Amino acid sequence: VEVSRSLQASQGYSDSQGITSARTSIVQHYQNQGIDITDIDDVWLGNGVSELIQLSLNALLSDGDEVLIPAPDYPLWTASTTLAGGTPVHYLCDEDNEWNPDIDDLRSKITDRTKAIVVINPNNPTGAVYSREILRQIADIAVERNLIVFADEIYDKILYDDAVHHTFAGIAPDVFTITFNGLSKAYRLAGFRSGWMVMTGPREHAASYIEGVVMLTNMRLCANVPGQHAIQTALGGRQSIKDLILPGGRLLEQRDAAIQALDKIPGVTCVVPKGALYVFPKLDPEMYPIADDRRFVLDFLRAERVLVVQGTGFNWPRPDHLRIVTLPWAKDLTEAIDRLGNFLSTYQPPKN
């Protein structure tokens, strides 16, 4: 409704960083979480978080600079790092520890070329929600090595059971952090392409980087203006996502249905996701010796008309996981996963 009302005023360009009302509401949103931010000039609006990720990496990286990205990851981070001339370096998340980042592995992969750490919380594709302690350990490394942290928090309101989301900027006011969020997931407005990024923390060594962000922002003129007008209403209005994640809510029921169906398949295990919209089950490699998970996914699609995504598509190093989106109705999810079980029971990997 707010977008339709504002159409008459949305025909021209806005400020390159975004309209004042939206940026002010974002500042207030983070202030309500105890985050030290007062200036709307620390907020950038974009055509979805995806554009802002690319913009922020393009401003940061020179050829060969490295960015630490979780494995598994949302692959846009890896692709955008590469396109910006950088080198993605993947630190492992530990399935045996509820998919939390392996802090020792992260630390071991830092070099003199490392510029930033990406934290995806809640995580896509695993659904992990990180504890305050884990986030603080990452923050300590960032302080020690003078690294930027890119905090991708687009699923921050999609939480299950007793999970609590801790905003990285709130845990680590001593780290230069860029937090990404938007309307696509919690507000179910993906087509609006309305996202934001917020800079917090010390930035005495970041002047040239921020100048680059401003320059790239100006070059693309502005984000789509009608989508910007939805932000203030979304953040200040009734948070309907809560109805979907509480007991009896559709998203929680669908997650539970997916886990229950997966539990019935021999040789398939899955860490129960605490957030986001996915499950990331493991296929026992001894029972299912799949060497090419992309080929497996295509074979499954052709045979059963069910689409899942191979784990290696999320830069997981072994062909033993799948990502399943939990957005379909519970009965449809159950049927789809039952088909997966039937397919696995007879599947013979092709011989090369």
Secondary structure, 3 states (H helix, E strand, C coil): CHHHHHHHHCCCCCCCCCCHHHHHHHHHHHHCCCCCCCCHHHEEEECHHHHHHHHHHHHHCCCCCEEEEEECCCHHHHHHHHHCCCEEEEEEEEHHHCCEECHHHHHHCCCCCEEEEEEECCCCCCCCCCCHHHHHHHHHHHHHHCCEEEEECCCCCCECCCCCCCCHHHHCCCCCEEEEEECCCCCCCHHHCCEEEEEECCCCCCHHHHHHHHHHHHHCCCCCHHHHHHHHHHHHCCCCHHHHHCCCCHHHHHHHHHHHHHHCCCCEECCCCCECCEECCEECCCCCCCCCHHHHHHHHHHHHCCCCEEHHHHCCCCCCEEEEECCCCHHHHHHHHHHHHHHHHHCCCCCC
